[in-house]
Amino acid sequence: MAEVPVDGMAPNGLIAARPALIRALNEQLLLDHIRTSGPYSRADLARVSGLSKPTVSLALANLERAGLIRLAGQRTGLPGRTALLYEVRPEAGFVLGLDIGLRYLRGAVADLAGEVRVRLSAPVHATTLGDRVAELVALADELCARVGITRAEVTQTVVGSPGVYDPQRDLMALTGCLPGWDQPEAVAGLRAAFGPALAIENDADAAALAERALGVGQEADDFAFVHVGTGIGMGLVLGGRLHRGVHGVAGEIAFMPLGGDPQAWTSSGEPEYGAAADCPDERVTAGPEGVIIDPAEARRRGTLETAAGADGIVRAARRTGLTGLATAQGVFQAAAACDKRAAAVVAGEARLVAAAICCVISVVDPSLIVLGGGIGQAPGFAEAVTAALAEIAPVLPEVKVSAHGTDVVVDGCLAEATAMAWTRLIAALP
């Protein structure tokens, strides 16, 4: 005769699962199958889940009453009884993904079936922290209005931001090139606008999530997304999951002590040699690596980002005498036009990025490196990094350019927001 648990305690001393928990787990299991591979019939779901057909029917009825799934039609053309097919109900909720950049704000709204309903971007005009938050909120309101919902009706919002969110102090840290974003008013302003359904994600981590879900990282369980643009960062996926580290700083490669010597500055804050654009010194290299950098900027943004970010490339170009180039894009264009000085700067940038990636390879040995950002995706840059990497790395993983464009952070935020939204909706089931 089977033993009956007493007060939820199984005979082996473990706590027996209660019926409500079992029901919730069954519903989540079926919903995951429908979301990822639907539409499905009852028989299909019973087969792929291992649940009995009566259990599947009860779970589907509850999910349908909750407005999370709907009938998608009937399967025809097969012998036997016609099967009803179930799919996710797109209007079950909406998610909002936002990307805070130095020069641009980007965002999108998607439904819970994964369809992006609208995308928008806007240049940043803000000169104060409050204005930057206000511009982001205005972009969110415009996105929601185009879908026909209000900001309050969004199920989950994820904001991609430079830096690391510190939950203990409820503020951002290590925000690099985004002035003032580490002040308490930044997160406070976001919370006031988006409420409890807000999550903040590091932008490079969000980009890695996008590559894992929709890009070149789909088939790689271990890969690094390396962003090289205005700033420098990395999102690291290990074992198919985003790796954040104990303090959330895994991937903050901007702080690798590569690319410059901030200790070579005097106590007065002036370079001891060679940093002035109008008097280049032979001890300053033609490219970004090994140059003298401002120690205060290096502490705030990281040594690597200060040397190899977009403005570091411009400074390196000016040290070679290319004083007319104001952007990293201009330096790359000059290099493509066979300007030897610009080509030397680009080559130096590739060597510096390769040195950072070599450090990553030596520690975690990923199978794939994905290059993103305006510089990382520049024509020919991946090939130059790969060539430089081949000379110094213990092994050479595959190096690919990101499958996404400027919306990679937004796409990652949408992917994370969708997963979080489904978790919230399932938890709220009666």
Number of C-alpha atoms within 10 A of each C-alpha: 3 4 7 10 14 10 8 13 13 14 12 8 9 10 13 14 11 9 9 10 10 11 15 17 14 19 21 18 16 21 24 14 17 20 19 12 10 17 22 23 22 19 17 17 24 18 12 12 14 10 16 13 15 11 14 21 16 14 21 22 14 17 21 17 13 16 15 23 24 20 15 16 13 14 14 11 7 8 6 7 8 12 16 16 19 23 23 24 18 17 13 18 20 28 29 28 28 32 29 21 19 18 12 14 20 22 27 24 27 25 21 24 20 17 11 16 14 15 17 15 16 13 12 16 12 15 9 12 17 14 13 21 21 16 17 24 18 12 20 25 16 19 23 23 13 13 15 9 14 14 21 13 12 20 23 27 28 26 26 28 24 29 25 22 23 14 9 6 9 13 18 23 17 21 20 24 21 18 12 16 24 21 15 13 16 18 18 14 17 18 14 10 17 18 15 11 17 19 20 21 23 27 28 31 31 30 31 32 29 28 28 24 16 16 18 20 26 14 13 18 16 20 32 30 30 28 28 24 20 22 28 30 26 28 27 28 24 16 10 16 14 20 16 18 10 7 10 14 18 17 23 23 23 26 20 14 15 22 27 23 18 20 12 17 17 12 9 7 11 12 17 13 16 17 22 15 16 12 12 17 14 9 12 19 19 24 29 33 27 18 22 24 23 20 20 12 16 21 14 16 23 24 26 26 31 30 32 31 24 23 18 25 29 25 27 32 29 24 26 21 17 18 14 11 18 16 16 23 16 15 26 23 17 18 18 15 11 11 14 12 21 29 21 19 27 27 21 25 27 26 24 24 25 23 21 19 21 21 16 19 21 12 9 13 18 21 17 21 27 25 24 29 24 18 26 23 21 17 14 11 19 22 14 18 23 22 15 20 24 14 13 14 18 13 15 19 17 12 18 19 22 24 16 18 13 14 20 25 32 28 31 30 32 33 24 22 26 26 13 18 22 21 12 14 14 17 11 10 13 10
